[in-house]
Amino acid sequence: MQLETDTADLKLRRIIHLLKGFSNQGRLLKGPWNPGTSMFIIFTRSSVFTSKSKLSLYFTMMKQSACRQLTEPGFWAGVLVVLCTLSMGADVHQDLKTQSMPSRVLKRHKRDWNWDKLYVSEELPPQNPPGKIGKLDNTFFNTSSRYILSGEGANKFFTVNENGDINVNAKLDREEKSIYKLSASIINKESGKPLDKDETFVIVVLDINDNSPVFPPDLSGSISESSETGSIVMTVNATDADDGSTLNGKIEYKLLNGTDLFYINKKRLDNVGEIRLLKSSLDREKQSQYIIAIQAKDLPGKEIGNSATTTVTININDANDNIATFKKGKYTFNVKEDSKQEYEIGVLDVDDKDEIQNKDPTFTIQHEFDEVFDIKLNNEKDGILTLKVPLDYETRNIYTFHVNVDEHTVSKSPDNQGPNLQKTAEVSINVTDVDEPPVFNQTKYNFSFYEGQFSSPIIGAVLAKDPDKTGNKIRYSIEDSNCPVAVDPVQGHLSVKRQLDREQQSLHTFKVTAHEDVPNGLMSYALVNLTVLDINDNAPEITNGTLHVCESDTAGTIIGTVGANDKDESSQRFTFTLAKKSTNFTLRRHPNNTASIELKHGGFSTESSMKYELEIEIKDGGNPEKQSINLVQIKVCTCHAGRRIEYCKAFAQTGVSASALLAILLCIVTILVIVILIVLRRRYQKEVLVIKSSGDIHEQLVSYDEEGGGEMDTNGYDVSILSSACQDSSFRPGLGPSLYAVVKKPPACKGDMGMMIEVKKDEADHDWIPYDTLHIYGYEGSESLAGSLSSLDSSSSGSNLDYDFLHEWGPRFRTLAQLYGVDDSDTDSFD
């Protein structure tokens, strides 16, 4: 009986596996087979049930998604599975009733796992006991084995009991995770060893409509005001977190306002809504922006469902659908007559309701006046009236003309039409008089004059006049003092002041000033170009005036070619001839204004002391003809092949050139100046005694170092106040304090030195030179109140000398007082 049950079981399993090919929406898993019953488990995408009686309960739990299931092909596949299973159950049950003999051959059936996808709905609250969503089945399962779950959500969201039932322990959210991948194992309870290989399966979380559509932020679009009906304005793309393959994730749109101008498609497969133009009646000038409210709802086509609302901004883009017109019918401007070309007279305002980029007016000036005036556009696309040519008040002081405005790029049906449009305006220009400077009859004058002597200095005349009605007189002048041309201040005649030389300057350019002969009169300038014409006043000059002859040259050898140059603008037809005949060289003329020098014989040697020179006469052929005689020097050289010079004999210098003489003179003058400066410097460094005309001798006392100021101290002390000294050099102080202390001078033993000094003094006194300088080295003379500082008249022993007076002379003589004084305490008293 057990074998029959197993056979029926195998038969049932084969039928179930065959049904897999028809649908993958459900799975039939057999529980422990009970003969005589038809209990079985049917797994579908949304739930699980164990008998036909529980089928109605399943549809009750899935009431919310029932409509969706009816529209899907998987639903009908599930129904087909149920019907086939019921029919197969009846057949199996009938087979079990029939008695059969036990078979001697045991058929081995496959041992493996039996399951497919399991399904569970999201947002279901946890139940107690936990809700069952499936069952594990393995042929190795018995009382000594158990199942183990592992993988995503195992033992947290999903558990398995001892019978293999898979339960849900927590509420799931499909938007967080829609599929869980798990693995099932079967092990021995006692040993823990696996009884079969692990198998994986998935649990799919079924969606419910628990999310509302969401709009992106800041939705805006734009469309041209000239767009046709049906044109796309913008697209709206709301999102729904629910399953997009079901109606829960499908979105439909609806406009809540603005439906008179716009509409939106209700639903699309990609959840994108297109706002389109309902009719082509947009006008930006009337309304440039629309705020439209949009509703997005899931479960399209049903009254129920989640929804969201947002607003979008639709901007109307401008099109050139308005004709430009003048703002007024007449424009009046005042223009000074001295205004320059391109001067902006005024603005012709234009009215155009379109935006600046679509404002494109075109102006047309009345014929004849378009040669004087022009119109260009400014940044605002208005017309700017400008001058093409300068105006003259004295010629015409008012201009009146018409200007038309048009716009060729406007649309075919502009908003403003009709004959009343202001497309023509009258323009009046009043020319105002200004005090203008003199105007020359030419902006530039060109004259020419021959160089050299002249019979008449007049080269031409300039003319200017006052353009004003007053017609003031004009005076002319040339401000450049170096200009060789003078101008008549009244008539404007130009004349040369000196001879011109074309070779020095061939063109003279200067300005002539025209000044109104009134106080504070205006002035203007004219440019004058004076071209100096050439006369034949320069003699030709030779070029290549140095040649050489080689010792190896023979008769007929051309040793060189000479040419000529002329500063004048002549025809440059030069004639070459020998001014003096030569026994050694001949000259041959050529048509190209050159001449070659040929040898009459050879045999030249550098050992010879003879000097070779040729005098060549050159004529320029001008009128009058100029000629010159030029000296050509010829050197004798030792040459290599091809007349390449190796060594040349130098020319003997028979005189000194002017430049060499000038250099020598400059050197001599420089040496003389240096000598004089040295002598003067030495005389300046000597100490000089000046003898006044009164006959009194003034001596200069030079102080040294602290005691006398040193060499840098050249303050002279006038000691004439000591003239009351006695002839024996003794000093008798008066009643008042004396400048110098009394010095007891020993009587001088005048020897040969003293006699010599006296003789020199006598000679100096009778000299005719008014001022003498007496340098005293040994004896200051009897008139010196301080006595002599020389050692010539001093005694060999200084014991009879008293130097205590040095203490009375002050700080300058403190060092001498310390050296020659007697009492040190006196020295300290000066501190």
Secondary structure, 3 states (H helix, E strand, C coil): CHHHHHHHHHHHHHHHHHHCCCCCCCEEECCCCCCCCCCCEEECCCCEECCHHHHHHHHHHCCCCHHHHHHCHHHHHHHHHHHHHHHHHHHHHHHHHCCCCCCCCCCCCCCCECCCCEEEECCCCCCCCCEEEEECCECCCCCCEEEEEEECCECCCEEECCCCEEEECCCCCCCCCCEEEEEEEEEECCCCCECCCCEEEEEEEECCCCCCCECCCCCEEEEECCCCCCCEEEEEECECCCCCCCHHHCEEEEECCCCCCEEECCECCCCEEEEEECCCCCCCCCCCEEEEEEEEEECCCCCCCCEEEEEEEEEEECCCCCCCEECCCEEEEEEECCCCCCCEEEEECEECCCCHHHCCCEEEECCCHHHCEEEEECCCCCEEEEECCCCCCCCCCEEEEEEEEECCCCCCCCCCCCCCCCCEEEEEEEEECCCCCCEECCCEEEEEEECECCCCCEEEECCEECCCCCCCCEEEECCCCCCCEEECCCCCEEEECCCECCCCCCEEEEEEEEEECCCCCCEEEEEEEEEEECCCCCCCEEECCEEEEECCCCCCCEEEEEEEECCCCCCCCCEEEECCCCCCEEEEEECCCEEEEEECCCCCCCCCCCCEEEEEEEECCCCCCCEEEEEEEEEEEEECCCCCEEEECCCCCCCCCHHHHHHHHHHHHHHHHHHHHHHHHHHHHCCCCCECCCCCECCCCCCCHHHHCCCCCCCCCCHHHHCCCCCCCCCCCCCCCCCCCCCCCCCCCCCHHHHHHHHHHHHHHCCCCCCCCCCCCCCCCCCCCCCCCCCCCCCCCCCCCCCHHHHHCCHHHHHHHHHHCCCHHHHHCCC
